[in-house]
């Protein structure tokens, strides 16, 4: 029996809507951040993957550590085959509550820029979409010319469901990212 199924989760979703509620747009219709898109149930994960695929997402940046959550990548690829869509999945492991090395953050930023340049639609996430995701979004905003302090304010304005990033060391990383550019 073929387990690939289409779920019409996003069928009537307007373009500016979000495939999952705990998420936010950094660049409308192109770059979104939020919580982990997988679930413990394969059926629920498929529904979320369908919502993302139907909304046109093709690049997923996962900031969680292996074993932290049930992996969604196999179901993402399975559903992408069903939809006949090419997807890119990138994992950049950052420990929860922690910060990445400057080299790892540079790789994350390069992946974001490459996807945007190629017309990709990106979803970046950690577990809750707050700490590690907030650092990455904050550094992206610094890359676009904001000061670290302004980037932190903007991330909090965008992230409507929690204070982001979470820890003092994460916020300091964003403030100092301008020195790494």
Secondary structure, DSSP 8 states (H G I E B T S, - for coil): --------TTTT--TTS-SSSSEEEEETTTEEEES----SSHHHHHHHHHHHHHTT--EEEE-S-TTSS---HHHHHHHHHHHT---EEEE----TT----HHHHHHHHHHHHHHHHTT--EEEE-SSSSHHHHHHHHHHHHHTT--HHHHHHHHHHH-TTS-SS-SHHHHHHHHHGGGT-
